[in-house]
């Protein structure tokens, strides 16, 4: 898994590339922890290039979202598709996560 960070205005985009599984999901947790320590308040998690997610990846998504929310900050998850969308649906987390269809929509909602 690879993580790329981009900034658009006051919103930080975390682009995840590759599989979110037992062997790599912790990387996302570490990146977000470092960003939270810097006081970054607005996040978009871009999952467009994630083709596979397992229970460890779902666990990290839950941890990341709850940690950001608990800090009083905002997160949107964009570009969920394919097997990743299926796993989120099967685990009944579609209404738990703040999922939006596109990066543009996520940024627009966070810039308000």
C-alpha positions in Angstrom: 0.0 0.0 0.0 1.2 3.5 -0.8 -0.1 6.7 0.6 0.1 10.1 -1.1 -0.8 13.4 0.6 -2.1 16.4 -1.3 -3.5 19.7 -0.1 -6.4 21.6 -1.6 -7.1 24.9 0.2 -7.5 23.8 3.9 -8.4 20.2 3.0 -5.8 17.4 3.1 -6.4 14.5 0.6 -5.0 11.2 1.7 -4.8 9.0 -1.5 -4.5 5.3 -0.7 -3.0 3.1 -3.5 -3.1 -0.6 -3.3 -4.5 -3.2 -0.9 -5.6 -2.3 2.6 -4.9 -5.5 4.5 -3.3 -6.9 7.6 0.2 -6.1 6.3 -0.3 -2.5 5.3 -3.4 -0.9 6.9 -1.4 0.3 9.9 0.4 2.7 7.7 -2.8 4.8 7.2 -3.3 4.8 11.0 0.2 6.2 11.5 -0.1 8.9 8.8 -3.4 10.1 10.2 -2.0 10.1 13.8 0.9 12.4 12.6 -1.5 14.7 10.8 -3.7 14.9 13.9 -0.7 15.8 16.0 -0.1 18.8 13.7 -3.7 20.0 14.2 -4.9 19.3 10.7 -8.7 19.5 10.8 -10.1 18.5 7.3 -9.5 15.2 5.6 -10.6 13.4 2.5 -9.7 9.7 2.3 -9.5 8.9 -1.4 -10.0 5.1 -2.0 -10.2 5.3 -5.8 -7.1 3.2 -6.2 -7.9 0.6 -3.5 -9.0 -2.7 -5.0 -9.0 -4.9 -1.9 -9.8 -4.4 1.8 -9.9 -7.0 4.6 -11.1 -6.8 8.2 -7.8 -5.1 9.2 -8.4 -2.4 6.7 -12.0 -1.9 7.9 -10.7 -1.7 11.4 -8.3 1.0 10.5 -11.0 2.9 8.7 -13.2 2.7 11.8 -10.3 3.8 14.0 -9.3 6.7 11.7 -12.9 8.0 11.4 -13.7 7.8 15.1 -10.3 9.4 16.1 -10.9 12.3 13.7 -14.5 12.7 14.8 -13.5 12.6 18.5 -10.9 15.3 17.9 -13.8 17.5 16.5 -12.3 17.4 13.0 -13.9 16.4 9.7 -13.4 13.5 7.3 -15.1 12.4 4.1 -14.3 9.1 2.3 -14.4 9.4 -1.5 -14.4 7.1 -4.5 -15.4 3.9 -2.8 -16.1 1.2 -5.4 -15.9 -2.5 -6.4 -15.0 -5.0 -3.7 -14.2 -2.2 -1.2 -17.7 -0.9 -1.5 -19.1 -4.5 -1.2 -17.1 -5.2 2.0 -18.3 -1.9 3.5 -21.9 -2.8 2.6 -21.6 -6.3 3.9 -20.3 -5.1 7.2 -23.2 -2.6 7.4 -20.9 0.4 7.7 -22.3 2.4 4.7 -24.3 4.7 7.1 -21.5 4.9 9.6 -18.8 6.2 7.3 -19.2 9.7 5.7 -18.9 8.3 2.1 -19.3 10.6 -0.9 -19.1 9.8 -4.5 -16.2 12.0 -5.6 -13.2 14.0 -4.5 -14.8 17.2 -5.8 -17.9 16.6 -3.7 -15.8 15.8 -0.6 -13.7 18.9 -0.9 -16.9 21.0 -1.5 -18.5 19.7 1.6 -15.4 20.3 3.8 -14.7 23.8 2.5 -18.1 25.1 3.8 
